[in-house]
Amino acid sequence: MALLFLVRMTMAIQFQMVAALSPVIEDAFAVSLANVGILIGLYFAPGIFIAAPGGALGRYFGEKQVVLAGLGFMLIGGVMMTVSGDWSMQLLGRLFSGVGGVFLNVLLTKMVSDWFAGREISLAMAVFVNSWPVGIAVALIGLPVVAVSGGLRLAMGLVTGLIAVALLGLWAMYRAPRDGAQSAVAMSGSVRGALLWAVLASGAIWGLYNAALAIVFSFGPQLFVSRGMGLAEAGSVTSIVLWCLAIMGPIAGNLADRSGRRLQIIALGNLSFAFFVVLGSVIGNSVACVVAIGLSSGVAVGAMVSLPSLILPPASRSLGMGLFFTVYYVCIAAGPMVAGQVSERVTLAATFQLAAVLLVITVGLLPLFHWLSAKVSAGSALEGAKAKLV
């Protein structure tokens, strides 16, 4: 778990690099905040097309090998962005990095499911998913300081170096669980009918939540800078959201496992998150509100990301996770891009109100997921009964 956590954390740092350095990037390349929003969203755009194939590649070539290839893509993209002063190369390097990030997101999550399915899966997923907010918080705190003292290229080069270390560490240290080897039967797993729609619904819940969260931490530094903070201070204050999320996530994930009330916890967490985001967009630089945003944002994390593992049988887990992340990537790629346009055409504060709307939609999808998952359970019970008769 520690190794997978650290590997995924490098992906979070690379993703957040652009948002953490957005004022420096605007000046260095003479681009607008809307262009920066496009650069942020491009990291997730490849996932729309290759998340499902990425899951299939993991089945055929092995999860570890495909994750190593993903880290290689991230390394190439990071080098391209570090050495080039051309905006088009920044976009291309971001796309290369995003391709690698897709392989990591889909297959690292599947690897955690293999280790913890049938055990405390919500807690395990909450701990694992915390690699994202922790990595983003590290980027928000550290990268502006590096950029101010050593320049944009040094900050980008540091991120690329971390990815290289992660690649070597995974290659040397990771071993699959002994009971996790995929048999020929597992290769034939399919996802269709109610199971397909339940996976897509869970992907939309997780994707819209992450789109809202990405808006908050991507445009948070810019909002605080517009209110008079320096870049380093704005990044540090925004990082409070992620540190609080990292604290609350495992606590709430453990509660979800013990109570079994995952959907209620998701509704409570995301509605409270939406409320504090709207509040934070209209009041001044309140640290108490930032803390409230962070704590509320962590309530539903473990319960949301564990949803597909509750309905997917082992034979269908790779393909199902690929479909889950396809929907996730559609949501999270579009979120920062749309928010960047909203910030240009309306106000910067309006981007946070957009995030609140997305969170409310996730709660509206919960009854649909509950109904579909009940149909999946009924279908599985019927097939089991038929198998016993045979």
C-alpha positions in Angstrom: 0.0 0.0 0.0 2.8 2.4 0.9 4.6 1.8 -2.4 1.4 2.3 -4.5 0.5 5.4 -2.5 3.9 7.0 -3.2 3.8 6.1 -6.9 0.3 7.6 -7.4 1.4 10.6 -5.4 3.9 11.5 -8.1 1.0 11.6 -10.6 -0.9 14.0 -8.3 2.2 16.3 -8.1 2.6 16.3 -11.9 -1.1 17.1 -12.4 -1.1 19.9 -9.9 2.1 21.4 -11.2 0.3 23.6 -13.7 -2.3 24.9 -11.3 0.3 25.5 -8.6 2.5 27.5 -11.0 -0.3 29.1 -13.0 0.7 32.7 -12.4 4.3 31.9 -13.4 3.1 30.0 -16.5 0.8 32.8 -17.5 3.8 35.2 -17.5 6.3 32.8 -19.0 4.2 31.9 -22.0 2.0 35.0 -22.2 -1.3 33.1 -22.0 -4.6 33.7 -20.3 -6.2 31.8 -17.3 -8.5 30.1 -19.8 -5.5 28.7 -21.6 -4.1 27.5 -18.3 -7.4 25.8 -17.6 -7.1 24.0 -20.9 -3.6 22.9 -20.0 -4.9 21.6 -16.6 -7.7 19.6 -18.2 -5.5 18.1 -20.9 -3.9 15.9 -18.3 -7.2 14.0 -18.1 -8.4 14.2 -21.7 -6.6 10.9 -22.9 -8.5 9.0 -20.2 -11.7 9.5 -22.2 -10.3 7.3 -24.9 -7.8 4.9 -23.3 -9.1 4.2 -19.8 -11.1 1.1 -20.9 -8.3 -0.1 -23.2 -5.9 0.5 -20.3 -7.8 -1.9 -18.1 -7.7 -4.5 -20.9 -3.9 -4.0 -21.4 -3.5 -4.7 -17.7 -5.2 -8.0 -18.1 -3.1 -9.2 -21.0 0.3 -7.8 -20.1 0.1 -7.5 -16.4 -0.7 -4.5 -14.2 2.9 -3.8 -13.1 4.2 -3.7 -16.7 1.5 -1.4 -17.9 2.0 0.9 -14.9 5.7 1.0 -15.6 4.9 2.0 -19.2 2.6 4.7 -17.8 5.4 6.1 -15.7 7.5 6.2 -18.8 4.9 8.3 -20.6 4.7 10.6 -17.6 8.5 10.9 -17.7 8.6 11.8 -21.4 5.9 14.4 -21.0 7.6 15.9 -18.0 10.9 16.2 -20.0 9.1 17.8 -22.9 7.5 20.5 -20.7 10.7 21.1 -18.8 13.1 21.7 -21.7 10.7 23.5 -24.1 9.8 27.2 -24.1 7.1 26.7 -26.7 3.4 26.6 -25.7 2.5 23.9 -28.3 5.1 21.7 -26.7 3.6 22.3 -23.3 0.3 21.1 -24.6 1.9 18.0 -26.3 3.9 17.2 -23.2 0.8 17.5 -21.0 -1.0 15.0 -23.3 1.9 12.5 -23.0 1.9 12.9 -19.2 -1.9 12.4 -19.2 -1.6 9.1 -21.1 0.7 7.8 -18.5 -1.5 9.0 -15.7 -4.5 7.1 -17.2 -2.6 3.8 -16.9 -1.6 4.6 -13.3 -5.1 5.6 -12.2 -6.9 2.6 -13.7 -4.4 -0.1 -12.8 -3.2 1.1 -9.4 -6.8 1.2 -8.3 -7.3 -2.3 -9.6 -4.1 -3.5 -7.8 -5.4 -2.1 -4.5 -8.8 -3.9 -5.1 -6.9 -7.2 -5.7 -5.2 -6.8 -2.3 -8.2 -5.6 -0.2 -11.5 -6.8 -1.9 -13.6 -8.6 0.6 -11.8 -6.9 3.5 -11.9 -3.3 4.7 -12.1 -2.0 1.1 -13.5 1.5 1.9 -10.7 2.2 4.4 -8.1 0.8 2.0 -9.4 2.9 -0.9 -9.6 6.0 1.3 -6.0 5.6 2.3 -4.9 4.9 -1.3 -7.0 7.8 -2.7 -5.3 10.1 -0.2 -2.2 9.9 -2.3 -4.0 12.4 -4.6 -4.7 15.2 -2.1 -1.4 14.7 -0.3 0.5 14.9 -3.7 -1.5 18.0 -4.6 -0.9 19.6 -1.3 2.9 18.9 -1.6 2.8 20.6 -5.0 0.9 23.6 -3.8 3.3 24.2 -0.9 6.6 23.2 -2.5 6.5 24.1 -6.2 5.8 27.8 -5.9 8.7 28.1 -3.5 11.0 26.3 -6.0 9.7 28.4 -8.9 10.2 31.7 -7.0 13.8 30.7 -6.0 15.0 28.8 -9.0 12.6 29.4 -11.9 9.9 27.5 -13.7 12.2 25.0 -15.3 13.7 23.9 -12.0 10.2 23.3 -10.6 9.1 21.3 -13.6 12.4 19.3 -13.6 12.0 18.5 -9.9 8.6 16.9 -10.7 10.1 14.9 -13.6 12.8 13.6 -11.2 10.3 12.4 -8.7 8.5 10.4 -11.5 11.8 8.7 -12.4 12.3 7.7 -8.8 8.8 6.3 -8.7 9.4 4.3 -11.9 12.6 2.7 -10.4 10.9 2.0 -7.1 7.9 0.2 -8.6 10.1 -1.8 -10.9 12.3 -3.0 -8.0 9.9 -3.5 -5.2 6.3 -4.3 -6.2 5.0 -7.8 -6.1 1.4 -8.9 -6.9 -0.7 -10.7 -4.1 -0.2 -14.5 -4.3 -3.9 -15.1 -4.7 -4.3 -12.3 -7.2 -3.1 -14.1 -10.3 -5.6 -13.9 -13.1 -6.7 -17.2 -14.5 -8.0 -17.9 -18.0 -11.5 -17.7 -16.6 -10.9 -14.2 -15.4 -9.9 -13.1 -18.8 -13.4 -13.7 -20.1 -15.2 -11.5 -17.6 -17.8 -9.1 -19.1 -19.6 -6.0 -18.0 -23.2 -5.6 -19.4 -26.8 -5.0 -18.5 -27.5 -3.5 -15.0 -23.8 -4.1 -14.0 -22.7 -1.9 -16.9 -25.0 0.9 -16.0 -24.2 0.7 -12.3 -20.5 1.0 -13.1 -21.2 4.0 -15.3 -23.3 5.6 -12.6 -20.6 5.1 -10.0 -18.0 6.5 -12.4 -20.2 9.6 -12.8 -20.5 10.1 -9.1 -16.7 9.8 -8.6 -15.9 11.9 -11.7 -18.2 14.8 -10.9 -16.9 14.9 -7.3 -13.3 15.0 -8.6 -14.2 17.6 -11.2 -15.5 19.8 -8.3 -12.5 19.1 -6.2 -10.1 19.9 -9.1 -11.9 23.2 -9.6 -11.4 24.1 -6.0 -7.7 23.3 -5.8 -6.8 24.4 -9.3 -8.4 27.8 -9.1 -8.0 28.3 -5.3 -4.5 29.8 -5.5 -5.7 32.2 -8.2 -8.7 33.3 -6.1 -6.5 34.0 -3.1 -3.9 35.9 -5.2 -6.8 38.0 -6.5 -7.7 38.8 -2.9 -4.2 40.1 -2.2 -2.1 37.0 -1.2 1.3 36.2 -2.6 1.7 33.0 -4.7 3.4 30.9 -2.1 1.0 31.9 0.6 -2.0 31.3 -1.6 -0.7 27.8 -2.5 -0.2 27.0 1.2 -3.7 28.1 2.2 -5.3 26.1 -0.6 -3.3 23.1 0.4 -5.1 23.1 3.8 -8.1 21.7 1.9 -6.1 18.7 0.8 -4.4 18.0 4.2 -7.9 18.1 5.9 -9.2 15.8 3.2 -6.3 13.4 3.9 -7.1 13.3 7.6 -10.9 12.9 7.2 -10.8 10.3 4.3 -9.6 7.3 6.3 -11.8 8.1 9.3 -14.9 8.3 7.1 -13.9 5.3 5.1 -13.6 3.2 8.2 -17.0 4.5 9.3 -18.5 3.5 5.9 -17.1 -0.1 6.3 -18.4 -0.5 9.8 -21.8 1.1 9.3 -22.5 -0.1 5.8 -24.3 3.2 5.1 -22.1 4.2 2.1 -24.8 6.1 0.2 -25.9 8.1 3.2 -22.3 9.1 3.9 -21.8 10.1 0.3 -24.9 12.3 0.4 -23.9 14.0 3.7 -20.3 14.5 2.7 -21.0 16.0 -0.8 -23.8 18.3 0.2 -21.8 19.7 3.1 -18.8 20.1 0.7 -21.0 22.0 -1.7 -22.3 24.3 1.0 -18.8 25.3 2.2 -17.5 25.8 -1.3 -20.3 28.3 -2.0 -19.6 30.0 1.3 -15.9 30.2 0.6 -16.6 31.8 -2.8 -18.4 34.8 -1.3 -16.6 35.5 1.9 -13.1 36.8 2.4 -9.9 34.9 3.2 -11.3 32.7 6.0 -9.0 29.9 7.1 -11.9 28.4 9.1 -13.9 28.1 5.9 -11.0 26.5 4.1 -10.7 23.9 6.9 -14.4 23.2 6.7 -14.1 22.7 2.9 -11.3 20.3 3.4 -12.9 18.2 6.2 -16.3 18.0 4.3 -14.5 17.0 1.1 -13.0 13.9 2.7 -16.2 12.5 4.2 -17.4 10.6 1.1 -14.1 9.7 -0.6 -13.7 6.1 0.6 -17.3 5.3 0.1 -17.4 6.7 -3.5 -14.3 5.0 -4.8 -15.3 1.7 -3.3 -18.6 1.6 -5.2 -17.4 -0.4 -8.2 -15.6 -2.9 -6.2 -18.8 -3.7 -4.4 -20.6 -4.8 -7.6 -17.8 -6.1 -9.9 -16.9 -9.8 -9.7 -13.1 -10.5 -9.9 -13.4 -11.7 -13.5 -14.8 -8.3 -14.6 -12.7 -6.1 -12.4 -10.1 -4.9 -14.9 -12.7 -4.1 -17.6 -15.1 -2.6 -15.1 -12.4 -0.3 -13.6 -11.6 0.8 -17.1 -15.2 1.8 -17.8 -15.5 3.4 -14.4 -12.4 5.6 -15.1 -13.6 6.4 -18.6 -16.6 8.2 -17.2 -14.4 9.7 -14.5 -12.0 11.1 -17.1 -14.8 12.6 -19.1 -16.0 14.5 -16.0 -12.6 15.6 -14.7 -11.2 16.6 -18.1 -14.2 18.9 -18.8 -14.4 20.4 -15.3 -11.2 22.6 -15.3 -11.7 23.6 -18.9 -15.3 24.7 -18.3 -14.3 26.4 -15.1 -11.5 28.3 -16.9 -14.1 29.7 -19.4 -16.4 30.6 -16.5 -13.7 32.5 -14.8 -13.0 34.5 -18.0 -16.6 35.1 -19.0 -18.3 35.5 -15.5 -16.1 35.7 -12.4 -13.4 33.7 -10.7 -15.8 33.1 -7.8 -18.4 31.6 -10.1 -16.1 28.7 -10.8 -16.6 27.6 -7.2 -20.4 27.8 -7.5 -20.1 25.6 -10.6 -18.2 23.1 -8.4 -21.1 23.1 -5.9 -23.6 22.3 -8.6 -21.5 19.3 -9.7 -21.5 18.0 -6.1 -25.3 18.3 -5.8 -25.6 16.3 -9.1 -23.5 13.4 -7.5 -26.1 13.2 -4.7 -28.9 13.0 -7.3 -27.2 10.0 -8.9 -27.2 8.0 -5.7 -30.8 6.6 -6.0 -30.0 5.4 -9.5 -26.9 3.6 -8.4 -28.8 2.0 -5.5 -31.5 0.7 -7.8 -29.0 -0.6 -10.4 -26.8 -2.3 -7.8 -29.9 -4.0 -6.3 -30.7 -5.4 -9.8 -27.1 -6.6 -10.1 -27.4 -8.4 -6.7 -30.7 -10.0 -7.7 -29.2 -11.2 -11.0 -26.2 -12.7 -9.2 -28.4 -14.5 -6.7 -30.5 -15.9 -9.5 -27.5 -17.2 -11.4 -26.1 -18.7 -8.2 -29.4 -20.5 -7.6 -29.4 -21.9 -11.1 -25.8 -23.1 -10.8 -26.8 -25.0 -7.6 -29.7 -26.7 -9.4 -27.3 -27.7 -12.2 
